[in-house]
Amino acid sequence: MNEADGERPSEIQNLNFDKCILKSSVSQFKYFCPVTWKNTKNLVKCTHNQKLCLYYENVFYYFKSESERDMFMSNPKRFVNNIIFSSAKGIPFRLKLHKAAEIVAQEKSIMGHCPVTLSEEGKVMLGDSILTVQYKDQKFNFENEIKLQKFMMTPAKYHKAELPVKMPPSEDPVSLYALQGGIESTAFMEQALGSVVTRGLREVSENRLKHPHMSVKETMLKLFAIFLKAENPANSEFVKQKYLAKMKTFIERCEIAEELSDLKEEKDKKTKQGKWPEFKDKYYHELGANYDKVIEQTKDLKQNGFQWYIK
């Protein structure tokens, strides 16, 4: 590439770049679309599709679609020069389920109410505790997924929402204990367990995991069982934290095999080229040793039964 070419964005879909280089040389916009940010100030996170990635002035830019990519190619300086993008602290970050469950009420901004509902509709509505986003050291809950995504795109529009001085009266909830007897037992089960089961099914569907030496079905059932143990309303805080830790460990074990397979494929390719770095080789062997431990622990689990593991 000559000097003149160096000032022009280059498509990378037909070029060979190491994943480490792609990650370390990403632009100030990270994986957000610079064109959308310049034109609308919306944070639109892009896929890592190389067809929608350009190399310009020694860094990589990602785009929402081909339209934004082509707009950038026609005049890159318009979207790069004199542009101030949000710092890492100013980018909203969605918390995973097990992290969201650890947040106590006192840590939630505007007392856990949805800032989007408050800003757009003027209503005071409690957010769902599993729909949690961290932004500028504040943690917000949201009424539903749509409103969470609105906040993720334009957090500056909503994060300063304030509760009214005079709060509306809270609805008087029906006591679950009053529903336990006789014909109301079904209603009791729906009220007490419905939300927990729904959240558990969502956790299972979002993870799509497979534990070593287990089928996908068995993996999902065991993850669901651990989640229900963690979210049992009768749990003390100690017991809840115990099972949240078990769930985190179980998920990490499920992810080792896939990561090890990806590294093995990369190692075979890079070793032939003489480009396999020592630090990756060390990590590869450490990950392999951890995988061997998981296999041994899985044998114990199958021998002693899942009930033994979940205690």
ABEGO torsion letter per residue (X at the ends): XBAAAAABBBBAAABBBBAAAAAAABBAAEABBAAAAAAAGBBBBBBABAAABBBBGGBBBBBABAAAAAAAAABAAAAABGBBBBBAAABBBBBBAAAAAABBAAABBGGGBBAAAAAAAGBBBBBBAABBBBBGGBBBBBABAAAAAAAAABAAAAAABBBBABBBBBBBBBBAAAAABEAAAAAAAAAAAAAAAAAAAAAAAAAGBBBBGBBAAAAAAAAAAAAAAAABAABBAAAAAAAAAAAAAAAAAAAAAAAAAAAAAAAAAAAAAGABBAAAAAAAAAAAAAAAAAAAAAAAAAAAEAAAAAX
